[in-house]
Amino acid sequence: MSHRVDRDIDKIYPRQEFVAKLRRLADALETGKRFEISIGGERIRVPAGAVASIEHERGGDEEEIEFQLRWRNQAAGDKNASGR
């Protein structure tokens, strides 16, 4: 298993592409399936059991809403790994 490097990136997409990704995400969440997306050149696989949350931040004259998915990475060889 390759070592995963910590990272924190933001990727800005054209509106149509962003909407298409949200639709794919909504479909995966609704059907209980794994979601896959490429961000900054890395393929990310979000397991079906990921926890979804919405975050709101406000500071000065800016506000931000983040749709977040959180999960724990499975150890190599973990037989309980979800990923339908």
PDB file with one MODEL, atoms N, CA, C and O in Angstrom:
MODEL        1
ATOM      1  N   MET A   1       0.840  -1.185   0.000  1.00  0.00           N
ATOM      2  CA  MET A   1       0.000   0.000   0.000  1.00  0.00           C
ATOM      3  C   MET A   1       0.875   1.235   0.000  1.00  0.00           C
ATOM      4  O   MET A   1       1.841   1.306   0.760  1.00  0.00           O
ATOM      5  N   SER A   2       0.561   2.204  -0.831  1.00  0.00           N
ATOM      6  CA  SER A   2       1.344   3.422  -0.896  1.00  0.00           C
ATOM      7  C   SER A   2       0.989   4.343   0.274  1.00  0.00           C
ATOM      8  O   SER A   2      -0.136   4.342   0.773  1.00  0.00           O
ATOM      9  N   HIS A   3       1.974   5.118   0.688  1.00  0.00           N
ATOM     10  CA  HIS A   3       1.779   6.057   1.792  1.00  0.00           C
ATOM     11  C   HIS A   3       0.950   7.246   1.299  1.00  0.00           C
ATOM     12  O   HIS A   3       1.256   7.845   0.268  1.00  0.00           O
ATOM     13  N   ARG A   4      -0.087   7.574   2.040  1.00  0.00           N
ATOM     14  CA  ARG A   4      -0.934   8.714   1.675  1.00  0.00           C
ATOM     15  C   ARG A   4      -0.403   9.969   2.339  1.00  0.00           C
ATOM     16  O   ARG A   4      -0.169   9.997   3.547  1.00  0.00           O
ATOM     17  N   VAL A   5      -0.215  11.003   1.539  1.00  0.00           N
ATOM     18  CA  VAL A   5       0.289  12.280   2.019  1.00  0.00           C
ATOM     19  C   VAL A   5      -0.897  13.159   2.398  1.00  0.00           C
ATOM     20  O   VAL A   5      -1.882  13.227   1.663  1.00  0.00           O
ATOM     21  N   ASP A   6      -0.803  13.837   3.551  1.00  0.00           N
ATOM     22  CA  ASP A   6      -1.856  14.776   3.934  1.00  0.00           C
ATOM     23  C   ASP A   6      -1.975  15.852   2.868  1.00  0.00           C
ATOM     24  O   ASP A   6      -0.980  16.264   2.272  1.00  0.00           O
ATOM     25  N   ARG A   7      -3.203  16.305   2.633  1.00  0.00           N
ATOM     26  CA  ARG A   7      -3.409  17.391   1.674  1.00  0.00           C
ATOM     27  C   ARG A   7      -4.707  18.106   1.994  1.00  0.00           C
ATOM     28  O   ARG A   7      -5.598  17.545   2.632  1.00  0.00           O
ATOM     29  N   ASP A   8      -4.806  19.345   1.548  1.00  0.00           N
ATOM     30  CA  ASP A   8      -5.990  20.174   1.738  1.00  0.00           C
ATOM     31  C   ASP A   8      -6.040  21.126   0.557  1.00  0.00           C
ATOM     32  O   ASP A   8      -5.348  22.144   0.540  1.00  0.00           O
ATOM     33  N   ILE A   9      -6.859  20.795  -0.429  1.00  0.00           N
ATOM     34  CA  ILE A   9      -6.932  21.628  -1.628  1.00  0.00           C
ATOM     35  C   ILE A   9      -8.369  22.034  -1.892  1.00  0.00           C
ATOM     36  O   ILE A   9      -9.307  21.355  -1.473  1.00  0.00           O
ATOM     37  N   ASP A  10      -8.530  23.128  -2.578  1.00  0.00           N
ATOM     38  CA  ASP A  10      -9.824  23.574  -3.087  1.00  0.00           C
ATOM     39  C   ASP A  10      -9.722  23.565  -4.594  1.00  0.00           C
ATOM     40  O   ASP A  10      -8.711  23.987  -5.155  1.00  0.00           O
ATOM     41  N   LYS A  11     -10.753  23.092  -5.249  1.00  0.00           N
ATOM     42  CA  LYS A  11     -10.773  23.042  -6.713  1.00  0.00           C
ATOM     43  C   LYS A  11     -12.004  23.788  -7.187  1.00  0.00           C
ATOM     44  O   LYS A  11     -13.123  23.463  -6.791  1.00  0.00           O
ATOM     45  N   ILE A  12     -11.805  24.778  -8.026  1.00  0.00           N
ATOM     46  CA  ILE A  12     -12.918  25.554  -8.576  1.00  0.00           C
ATOM     47  C   ILE A  12     -13.284  24.968  -9.936  1.00  0.00           C
ATOM     48  O   ILE A  12     -12.429  24.780 -10.801  1.00  0.00           O
ATOM     49  N   TYR A  13     -14.585  24.684 -10.106  1.00  0.00           N
ATOM     50  CA  TYR A  13     -15.093  24.112 -11.354  1.00  0.00           C
ATOM     51  C   TYR A  13     -16.048  25.086 -12.022  1.00  0.00           C
ATOM     52  O   TYR A  13     -16.701  25.879 -11.344  1.00  0.00           O
ATOM     53  N   PRO A  14     -16.134  25.034 -13.353  1.00  0.00           N
ATOM     54  CA  PRO A  14     -17.195  25.790 -14.035  1.00  0.00           C
ATOM     55  C   PRO A  14     -18.546  25.299 -13.514  1.00  0.00           C
ATOM     56  O   PRO A  14     -18.685  24.129 -13.158  1.00  0.00           O
ATOM     57  N   ARG A  15     -19.522  26.169 -13.469  1.00  0.00           N
ATOM     58  CA  ARG A  15     -20.821  25.853 -12.863  1.00  0.00           C
ATOM     59  C   ARG A  15     -21.426  24.552 -13.415  1.00  0.00           C
ATOM     60  O   ARG A  15     -21.877  23.716 -12.632  1.00  0.00           O
ATOM     61  N   GLN A  16     -21.445  24.363 -14.734  1.00  0.00           N
ATOM     62  CA  GLN A  16     -22.055  23.152 -15.316  1.00  0.00           C
ATOM     63  C   GLN A  16     -21.363  21.884 -14.840  1.00  0.00           C
ATOM     64  O   GLN A  16     -22.021  20.886 -14.544  1.00  0.00           O
ATOM     65  N   GLU A  17     -20.040  21.921 -14.765  1.00  0.00           N
ATOM     66  CA  GLU A  17     -19.282  20.754 -14.321  1.00  0.00           C
ATOM     67  C   GLU A  17     -19.545  20.488 -12.834  1.00  0.00           C
ATOM     68  O   GLU A  17     -19.659  19.333 -12.423  1.00  0.00           O
ATOM     69  N   PHE A  18     -19.642  21.541 -12.034  1.00  0.00           N
ATOM     70  CA  PHE A  18     -19.943  21.415 -10.610  1.00  0.00           C
ATOM     71  C   PHE A  18     -21.319  20.785 -10.407  1.00  0.00           C
ATOM     72  O   PHE A  18     -21.483  19.895  -9.573  1.00  0.00           O
ATOM     73  N   VAL A  19     -22.301  21.248 -11.168  1.00  0.00           N
ATOM     74  CA  VAL A  19     -23.660  20.714 -11.072  1.00  0.00           C
ATOM     75  C   VAL A  19     -23.679  19.235 -11.441  1.00  0.00           C
ATOM     76  O   VAL A  19     -24.348  18.440 -10.781  1.00  0.00           O
ATOM     77  N   ALA A  20     -22.953  18.864 -12.488  1.00  0.00           N
ATOM     78  CA  ALA A  20     -22.900  17.459 -12.904  1.00  0.00           C
ATOM     79  C   ALA A  20     -22.302  16.582 -11.796  1.00  0.00           C
ATOM     80  O   ALA A  20     -22.783  15.476 -11.552  1.00  0.00           O
ATOM     81  N   LYS A  21     -21.260  17.075 -11.132  1.00  0.00           N
ATOM     82  CA  LYS A  21     -20.647  16.323 -10.038  1.00  0.00           C
ATOM     83  C   LYS A  21     -21.614  16.192  -8.863  1.00  0.00           C
ATOM     84  O   LYS A  21     -21.695  15.132  -8.244  1.00  0.00           O
ATOM     85  N   LEU A  22     -22.345  17.262  -8.552  1.00  0.00           N
ATOM     86  CA  LEU A  22     -23.334  17.196  -7.480  1.00  0.00           C
ATOM     87  C   LEU A  22     -24.430  16.185  -7.802  1.00  0.00           C
ATOM     88  O   LEU A  22     -24.885  15.459  -6.918  1.00  0.00           O
ATOM     89  N   ARG A  23     -24.854  16.133  -9.056  1.00  0.00           N
ATOM     90  CA  ARG A  23     -25.878  15.161  -9.457  1.00  0.00           C
ATOM     91  C   ARG A  23     -25.380  13.734  -9.285  1.00  0.00           C
ATOM     92  O   ARG A  23     -26.104  12.869  -8.790  1.00  0.00           O
ATOM     93  N   ARG A  24     -24.139  13.494  -9.697  1.00  0.00           N
ATOM     94  CA  ARG A  24     -23.568  12.148  -9.527  1.00  0.00           C
ATOM     95  C   ARG A  24     -23.472  11.787  -8.052  1.00  0.00           C
ATOM     96  O   ARG A  24     -23.758  10.657  -7.657  1.00  0.00           O
ATOM     97  N   LEU A  25     -23.059  12.772  -7.232  1.00  0.00           N
ATOM     98  CA  LEU A  25     -22.966  12.542  -5.794  1.00  0.00           C
ATOM     99  C   LEU A  25     -24.342  12.237  -5.211  1.00  0.00           C
ATOM    100  O   LEU A  25     -24.492  11.291  -4.438  1.00  0.00           O
ATOM    101  N   ALA A  26     -25.344  13.029  -5.575  1.00  0.00           N
ATOM    102  CA  ALA A  26     -26.702  12.812  -5.071  1.00  0.00           C
ATOM    103  C   ALA A  26     -27.200  11.419  -5.463  1.00  0.00           C
ATOM    104  O   ALA A  26     -27.810  10.729  -4.646  1.00  0.00           O
ATOM    105  N   ASP A  27     -26.946  11.007  -6.688  1.00  0.00           N
ATOM    106  CA  ASP A  27     -27.369   9.671  -7.139  1.00  0.00           C
ATOM    107  C   ASP A  27     -26.688   8.586  -6.311  1.00  0.00           C
ATOM    108  O   ASP A  27     -27.335   7.618  -5.912  1.00  0.00           O
ATOM    109  N   ALA A  28     -25.388   8.735  -6.048  1.00  0.00           N
ATOM    110  CA  ALA A  28     -24.656   7.741  -5.260  1.00  0.00           C
ATOM    111  C   ALA A  28     -25.193   7.680  -3.831  1.00  0.00           C
ATOM    112  O   ALA A  28     -25.388   6.593  -3.287  1.00  0.00           O
ATOM    113  N   LEU A  29     -25.432   8.840  -3.224  1.00  0.00           N
ATOM    114  CA  LEU A  29     -25.966   8.870  -1.864  1.00  0.00           C
ATOM    115  C   LEU A  29     -27.354   8.239  -1.806  1.00  0.00           C
ATOM    116  O   LEU A  29     -27.660   7.475  -0.890  1.00  0.00           O
ATOM    117  N   GLU A  30     -28.177   8.560  -2.778  1.00  0.00           N
ATOM    118  CA  GLU A  30     -29.550   8.064  -2.796  1.00  0.00           C
ATOM    119  C   GLU A  30     -29.616   6.549  -2.968  1.00  0.00           C
ATOM    120  O   GLU A  30     -30.478   5.891  -2.385  1.00  0.00           O
ATOM    121  N   THR A  31     -28.716   6.005  -3.759  1.00  0.00           N
ATOM    122  CA  THR A  31     -28.740   4.567  -4.041  1.00  0.00           C
ATOM    123  C   THR A  31     -27.813   3.766  -3.122  1.00  0.00           C
ATOM    124  O   THR A  31     -27.746   2.541  -3.223  1.00  0.00           O
ATOM    125  N   GLY A  32     -27.093   4.461  -2.219  1.00  0.00           N
ATOM    126  CA  GLY A  32     -26.213   3.766  -1.285  1.00  0.00           C
ATOM    127  C   GLY A  32     -24.969   3.190  -1.917  1.00  0.00           C
ATOM    128  O   GLY A  32     -24.446   2.175  -1.457  1.00  0.00           O
ATOM    129  N   LYS A  33     -24.487   3.834  -2.973  1.00  0.00           N
ATOM    130  CA  LYS A  33     -23.294   3.350  -3.665  1.00  0.00           C
ATOM    131  C   LYS A  33     -22.087   4.238  -3.390  1.00  0.00           C
ATOM    132  O   LYS A  33     -22.220   5.387  -2.967  1.00  0.00           O
ATOM    133  N   ARG A  34     -20.920   3.684  -3.638  1.00  0.00           N
ATOM    134  CA  ARG A  34     -19.665   4.420  -3.515  1.00  0.00           C
ATOM    135  C   ARG A  34     -19.641   5.545  -4.555  1.00  0.00           C
ATOM    136  O   ARG A  34     -20.208   5.406  -5.639  1.00  0.00           O
ATOM    137  N   PHE A  35     -18.981   6.661  -4.216  1.00  0.00           N
ATOM    138  CA  PHE A  35     -18.837   7.803  -5.120  1.00  0.00           C
ATOM    139  C   PHE A  35     -17.362   7.978  -5.449  1.00  0.00           C
ATOM    140  O   PHE A  35     -16.513   7.947  -4.558  1.00  0.00           O
ATOM    141  N   GLU A  36     -17.062   8.161  -6.720  1.00  0.00           N
ATOM    142  CA  GLU A  36     -15.683   8.385  -7.145  1.00  0.00           C
ATOM    143  C   GLU A  36     -15.575   9.719  -7.843  1.00  0.00           C
ATOM    144  O   GLU A  36     -16.438  10.096  -8.636  1.00  0.00           O
ATOM    145  N   ILE A  37     -14.478  10.448  -7.533  1.00  0.00           N
ATOM    146  CA  ILE A  37     -14.253  11.758  -8.131  1.00  0.00           C
ATOM    147  C   ILE A  37     -12.746  11.994  -8.224  1.00  0.00           C
ATOM    148  O   ILE A  37     -11.990  11.545  -7.363  1.00  0.00           O
ATOM    149  N   SER A  38     -12.317  12.692  -9.258  1.00  0.00           N
ATOM    150  CA  SER A  38     -10.919  13.055  -9.403  1.00  0.00           C
ATOM    151  C   SER A  38     -10.764  14.517  -8.984  1.00  0.00           C
ATOM    152  O   SER A  38     -11.434  15.402  -9.518  1.00  0.00           O
ATOM    153  N   ILE A  39      -9.872  14.756  -8.022  1.00  0.00           N
ATOM    154  CA  ILE A  39      -9.636  16.112  -7.528  1.00  0.00           C
ATOM    155  C   ILE A  39      -8.133  16.365  -7.509  1.00  0.00           C
ATOM    156  O   ILE A  39      -7.381  15.638  -6.860  1.00  0.00           O
ATOM    157  N   GLY A  40      -7.706  17.387  -8.219  1.00  0.00           N
ATOM    158  CA  GLY A  40      -6.289  17.734  -8.235  1.00  0.00           C
ATOM    159  C   GLY A  40      -5.399  16.602  -8.679  1.00  0.00           C
ATOM    160  O   GLY A  40      -4.292  16.439  -8.165  1.00  0.00           O
ATOM    161  N   GLY A  41      -5.874  15.808  -9.639  1.00  0.00           N
ATOM    162  CA  GLY A  41      -5.073  14.724 -10.195  1.00  0.00           C
ATOM    163  C   GLY A  41      -5.091  13.433  -9.391  1.00  0.00           C
ATOM    164  O   GLY A  41      -4.394  12.484  -9.750  1.00  0.00           O
ATOM    165  N   GLU A  42      -5.862  13.371  -8.321  1.00  0.00           N
ATOM    166  CA  GLU A  42      -5.959  12.157  -7.515  1.00  0.00           C
ATOM    167  C   GLU A  42      -7.384  11.620  -7.556  1.00  0.00           C
ATOM    168  O   GLU A  42      -8.349  12.367  -7.393  1.00  0.00           O
ATOM    169  N   ARG A  43      -7.499  10.325  -7.774  1.00  0.00           N
ATOM    170  CA  ARG A  43      -8.812   9.661  -7.792  1.00  0.00           C
ATOM    171  C   ARG A  43      -9.223   9.351  -6.355  1.00  0.00           C
ATOM    172  O   ARG A  43      -8.515   8.639  -5.643  1.00  0.00           O
ATOM    173  N   ILE A  44     -10.369   9.887  -5.931  1.00  0.00           N
ATOM    174  CA  ILE A  44     -10.864   9.706  -4.575  1.00  0.00           C
ATOM    175  C   ILE A  44     -12.069   8.773  -4.629  1.00  0.00           C
ATOM    176  O   ILE A  44     -12.977   8.960  -5.439  1.00  0.00           O
ATOM    177  N   ARG A  45     -12.066   7.768  -3.758  1.00  0.00           N
ATOM    178  CA  ARG A  45     -13.176   6.823  -3.663  1.00  0.00           C
ATOM    179  C   ARG A  45     -13.839   7.002  -2.305  1.00  0.00           C
ATOM    180  O   ARG A  45     -13.260   6.680  -1.268  1.00  0.00           O
ATOM    181  N   VAL A  46     -15.060   7.520  -2.326  1.00  0.00           N
ATOM    182  CA  VAL A  46     -15.820   7.774  -1.102  1.00  0.00           C
ATOM    183  C   VAL A  46     -16.715   6.567  -0.855  1.00  0.00           C
ATOM    184  O   VAL A  46     -17.571   6.257  -1.684  1.00  0.00           O
ATOM    185  N   PRO A  47     -16.533   5.881   0.271  1.00  0.00           N
ATOM    186  CA  PRO A  47     -17.351   4.694   0.528  1.00  0.00           C
ATOM    187  C   PRO A  47     -18.819   5.041   0.750  1.00  0.00           C
ATOM    188  O   PRO A  47     -19.153   6.161   1.136  1.00  0.00           O
ATOM    189  N   ALA A  48     -19.678   4.078   0.504  1.00  0.00           N
ATOM    190  CA  ALA A  48     -21.124   4.283   0.646  1.00  0.00           C
ATOM    191  C   ALA A  48     -21.503   4.722   2.053  1.00  0.00           C
ATOM    192  O   ALA A  48     -22.492   5.436   2.223  1.00  0.00           O
ATOM    193  N   GLY A  49     -20.749   4.318   3.058  1.00  0.00           N
ATOM    194  CA  GLY A  49     -21.079   4.641   4.440  1.00  0.00           C
ATOM    195  C   GLY A  49     -20.518   5.954   4.945  1.00  0.00           C
ATOM    196  O   GLY A  49     -20.576   6.217   6.146  1.00  0.00           O
ATOM    197  N   ALA A  50     -19.978   6.785   4.071  1.00  0.00           N
ATOM    198  CA  ALA A  50     -19.421   8.074   4.498  1.00  0.00           C
ATOM    199  C   ALA A  50     -20.515   8.932   5.143  1.00  0.00           C
ATOM    200  O   ALA A  50     -21.681   8.864   4.753  1.00  0.00           O
ATOM    201  N   VAL A  51     -20.126   9.733   6.124  1.00  0.00           N
ATOM    202  CA  VAL A  51     -21.056  10.616   6.824  1.00  0.00           C
ATOM    203  C   VAL A  51     -21.120  11.953   6.085  1.00  0.00           C
ATOM    204  O   VAL A  51     -20.090  12.568   5.812  1.00  0.00           O
ATOM    205  N   ALA A  52     -22.329  12.393   5.767  1.00  0.00           N
ATOM    206  CA  ALA A  52     -22.528  13.656   5.047  1.00  0.00           C
ATOM    207  C   ALA A  52     -22.898  14.754   6.031  1.00  0.00           C
ATOM    208  O   ALA A  52     -23.680  14.530   6.956  1.00  0.00           O
ATOM    209  N   SER A  53     -22.337  15.942   5.832  1.00  0.00           N
ATOM    210  CA  SER A  53     -22.681  17.090   6.663  1.00  0.00           C
ATOM    211  C   SER A  53     -22.611  18.358   5.816  1.00  0.00           C
ATOM    212  O   SER A  53     -22.017  18.377   4.738  1.00  0.00           O
ATOM    213  N   ILE A  54     -23.227  19.402   6.330  1.00  0.00           N
ATOM    214  CA  ILE A  54     -23.183  20.713   5.683  1.00  0.00           C
ATOM    215  C   ILE A  54     -22.637  21.701   6.704  1.00  0.00           C
ATOM    216  O   ILE A  54     -23.115  21.759   7.837  1.00  0.00           O
ATOM    217  N   GLU A  55     -21.650  22.464   6.307  1.00  0.00           N
ATOM    218  CA  GLU A  55     -20.994  23.423   7.197  1.00  0.00           C
ATOM    219  C   GLU A  55     -21.207  24.833   6.673  1.00  0.00           C
ATOM    220  O   GLU A  55     -21.151  25.067   5.466  1.00  0.00           O
ATOM    221  N   HIS A  56     -21.452  25.773   7.578  1.00  0.00           N
ATOM    222  CA  HIS A  56     -21.598  27.178   7.217  1.00  0.00           C
ATOM    223  C   HIS A  56     -20.566  27.979   7.995  1.00  0.00           C
ATOM    224  O   HIS A  56     -20.453  27.844   9.214  1.00  0.00           O
ATOM    225  N   GLU A  57     -19.817  28.812   7.289  1.00  0.00           N
ATOM    226  CA  GLU A  57     -18.815  29.666   7.922  1.00  0.00           C
ATOM    227  C   GLU A  57     -19.099  31.109   7.545  1.00  0.00           C
ATOM    228  O   GLU A  57     -19.536  31.399   6.431  1.00  0.00           O
ATOM    229  N   ARG A  58     -18.846  32.010   8.488  1.00  0.00           N
ATOM    230  CA  ARG A  58     -19.007  33.440   8.242  1.00  0.00           C
ATOM    231  C   ARG A  58     -17.830  34.157   8.880  1.00  0.00           C
ATOM    232  O   ARG A  58     -17.468  33.882  10.024  1.00  0.00           O
ATOM    233  N   GLY A  59     -17.242  35.068   8.140  1.00  0.00           N
ATOM    234  CA  GLY A  59     -16.135  35.861   8.667  1.00  0.00           C
ATOM    235  C   GLY A  59     -16.010  37.140   7.870  1.00  0.00           C
ATOM    236  O   GLY A  59     -15.856  37.111   6.649  1.00  0.00           O
ATOM    237  N   GLY A  60     -16.077  38.263   8.567  1.00  0.00           N
ATOM    238  CA  GLY A  60     -15.988  39.547   7.873  1.00  0.00           C
ATOM    239  C   GLY A  60     -17.112  39.689   6.879  1.00  0.00           C
ATOM    240  O   GLY A  60     -18.284  39.572   7.239  1.00  0.00           O
ATOM    241  N   ASP A  61     -16.770  39.940   5.632  1.00  0.00           N
ATOM    242  CA  ASP A  61     -17.794  40.134   4.593  1.00  0.00           C
ATOM    243  C   ASP A  61     -17.975  38.912   3.699  1.00  0.00           C
ATOM    244  O   ASP A  61     -18.552  39.019   2.617  1.00  0.00           O
ATOM    245  N   GLU A  62     -17.488  37.751   4.139  1.00  0.00           N
ATOM    246  CA  GLU A  62     -17.619  36.529   3.350  1.00  0.00           C
ATOM    247  C   GLU A  62     -18.383  35.448   4.105  1.00  0.00           C
ATOM    248  O   GLU A  62     -18.318  35.361   5.331  1.00  0.00           O
ATOM    249  N   GLU A  63     -19.104  34.631   3.349  1.00  0.00           N
ATOM    250  CA  GLU A  63     -19.772  33.454   3.895  1.00  0.00           C
ATOM    251  C   GLU A  63     -19.448  32.268   3.003  1.00  0.00           C
ATOM    252  O   GLU A  63     -19.145  32.418   1.819  1.00  0.00           O
ATOM    253  N   GLU A  64     -19.518  31.090   3.598  1.00  0.00           N
ATOM    254  CA  GLU A  64     -19.158  29.883   2.867  1.00  0.00           C
ATOM    255  C   GLU A  64     -20.032  28.727   3.338  1.00  0.00           C
ATOM    256  O   GLU A  64     -20.304  28.580   4.529  1.00  0.00           O
ATOM    257  N   ILE A  65     -20.465  27.912   2.380  1.00  0.00           N
ATOM    258  CA  ILE A  65     -21.168  26.674   2.689  1.00  0.00           C
ATOM    259  C   ILE A  65     -20.338  25.538   2.103  1.00  0.00           C
ATOM    260  O   ILE A  65     -19.934  25.588   0.942  1.00  0.00           O
ATOM    261  N   GLU A  66     -20.091  24.525   2.907  1.00  0.00           N
ATOM    262  CA  GLU A  66     -19.344  23.353   2.451  1.00  0.00           C
ATOM    263  C   GLU A  66     -20.193  22.109   2.636  1.00  0.00           C
ATOM    264  O   GLU A  66     -20.708  21.851   3.724  1.00  0.00           O
ATOM    265  N   PHE A  67     -20.333  21.348   1.572  1.00  0.00           N
ATOM    266  CA  PHE A  67     -20.965  20.033   1.643  1.00  0.00           C
ATOM    267  C   PHE A  67     -19.820  19.058   1.859  1.00  0.00           C
ATOM    268  O   PHE A  67     -18.928  18.956   1.016  1.00  0.00           O
ATOM    269  N   GLN A  68     -19.831  18.339   2.977  1.00  0.00           N
ATOM    270  CA  GLN A  68     -18.701  17.495   3.325  1.00  0.00           C
ATOM    271  C   GLN A  68     -19.100  16.036   3.451  1.00  0.00           C
ATOM    272  O   GLN A  68     -20.208  15.705   3.873  1.00  0.00           O
ATOM    273  N   LEU A  69     -18.167  15.176   3.073  1.00  0.00           N
ATOM    274  CA  LEU A  69     -18.287  13.731   3.285  1.00  0.00           C
ATOM    275  C   LEU A  69     -17.068  13.311   4.082  1.00  0.00           C
ATOM    276  O   LEU A  69     -15.943  13.675   3.740  1.00  0.00           O
ATOM    277  N   ARG A  70     -17.286  12.538   5.152  1.00  0.00           N
ATOM    278  CA  ARG A  70     -16.176  12.081   5.995  1.00  0.00           C
ATOM    279  C   ARG A  70     -16.228  10.570   6.146  1.00  0.00           C
ATOM    280  O   ARG A  70     -17.296   9.970   6.258  1.00  0.00           O
ATOM    281  N   TRP A  71     -15.038   9.973   6.144  1.00  0.00           N
ATOM    282  CA  TRP A  71     -14.917   8.537   6.343  1.00  0.00           C
ATOM    283  C   TRP A  71     -13.502   8.238   6.813  1.00  0.00           C
ATOM    284  O   TRP A  71     -12.596   9.059   6.666  1.00  0.00           O
ATOM    285  N   ARG A  72     -13.331   7.070   7.372  1.00  0.00           N
ATOM    286  CA  ARG A  72     -12.001   6.612   7.775  1.00  0.00           C
ATOM    287  C   ARG A  72     -11.445   5.739   6.664  1.00  0.00           C
ATOM    288  O   ARG A  72     -12.159   4.925   6.078  1.00  0.00           O
ATOM    289  N   ASN A  73     -10.163   5.919   6.384  1.00  0.00           N
ATOM    290  CA  ASN A  73      -9.512   5.067   5.389  1.00  0.00           C
ATOM    291  C   ASN A  73      -9.359   3.675   5.959  1.00  0.00           C
ATOM    292  O   ASN A  73      -8.987   3.510   7.121  1.00  0.00           O
ATOM    293  N   GLN A  74      -9.645   2.673   5.147  1.00  0.00           N
ATOM    294  CA  GLN A  74      -9.548   1.275   5.565  1.00  0.00           C
ATOM    295  C   GLN A  74      -8.101   0.823   5.455  1.00  0.00           C
ATOM    296  O   GLN A  74      -7.392   1.193   4.519  1.00  0.00           O
ATOM    297  N   ALA A  75      -7.674   0.022   6.415  1.00  0.00           N
ATOM    298  CA  ALA A  75      -6.327  -0.554   6.380  1.00  0.00           C
ATOM    299  C   ALA A  75      -6.248  -1.560   5.245  1.00  0.00           C
ATOM    300  O   ALA A  75      -7.254  -2.161   4.866  1.00  0.00           O
ATOM    301  N   ALA A  76      -5.064  -1.740   4.709  1.00  0.00           N
ATOM    302  CA  ALA A  76      -4.873  -2.721   3.638  1.00  0.00           C
ATOM    303  C   ALA A  76      -5.290  -4.092   4.133  1.00  0.00           C
ATOM    304  O   ALA A  76      -4.895  -4.516   5.219  1.00  0.00           O
ATOM    305  N   GLY A  77      -6.077  -4.774   3.347  1.00  0.00           N
ATOM    306  CA  GLY A  77      -6.489  -6.122   3.685  1.00  0.00           C
ATOM    307  C   GLY A  77      -7.659  -6.173   4.641  1.00  0.00           C
ATOM    308  O   GLY A  77      -8.056  -7.261   5.058  1.00  0.00           O
ATOM    309  N   ASP A  78      -8.226  -5.034   5.004  1.00  0.00           N
ATOM    310  CA  ASP A  78      -9.378  -5.019   5.917  1.00  0.00           C
ATOM    311  C   ASP A  78     -10.571  -5.636   5.210  1.00  0.00           C
ATOM    312  O   ASP A  78     -11.027  -5.114   4.193  1.00  0.00           O
ATOM    313  N   LYS A  79     -11.078  -6.735   5.736  1.00  0.00           N
ATOM    314  CA  LYS A  79     -12.161  -7.453   5.085  1.00  0.00           C
ATOM    315  C   LYS A  79     -13.500  -6.765   5.262  1.00  0.00           C
ATOM    316  O   LYS A  79     -14.472  -7.143   4.609  1.00  0.00           O
ATOM    317  N   ASN A  80     -13.579  -5.754   6.137  1.00  0.00           N
ATOM    318  CA  ASN A  80     -14.845  -5.043   6.349  1.00  0.00           C
ATOM    319  C   ASN A  80     -14.922  -3.753   5.534  1.00  0.00           C
ATOM    320  O   ASN A  80     -15.829  -2.948   5.745  1.00  0.00           O
ATOM    321  N   ALA A  81     -14.000  -3.550   4.621  1.00  0.00           N
ATOM    322  CA  ALA A  81     -14.009  -2.326   3.818  1.00  0.00           C
ATOM    323  C   ALA A  81     -15.275  -2.257   2.987  1.00  0.00           C
ATOM    324  O   ALA A  81     -15.642  -3.220   2.314  1.00  0.00           O
ATOM    325  N   SER A  82     -15.934  -1.118   3.041  1.00  0.00           N
ATOM    326  CA  SER A  82     -17.145  -0.952   2.224  1.00  0.00           C
ATOM    327  C   SER A  82     -16.764  -0.279   0.930  1.00  0.00           C
ATOM    328  O   SER A  82     -15.827   0.518   0.897  1.00  0.00           O
ATOM    329  N   GLY A  83     -17.451  -0.578  -0.103  1.00  0.00           N
ATOM    330  CA  GLY A  83     -17.183   0.015  -1.405  1.00  0.00           C
ATOM    331  C   GLY A  83     -17.916  -0.758  -2.452  1.00  0.00           C
ATOM    332  O   GLY A  83     -17.320  -1.423  -3.299  1.00  0.00           O
ATOM    333  N   ARG A  84     -19.202  -0.663  -2.387  1.00  0.00           N
ATOM    334  CA  ARG A  84     -20.060  -1.445  -3.287  1.00  0.00           C
ATOM    335  C   ARG A  84     -19.796  -1.151  -4.718  1.00  0.00           C
ATOM    336  O   ARG A  84     -20.437  -1.729  -5.595  1.00  0.00           O
TER     337      ARG A  84
ENDMDL
END
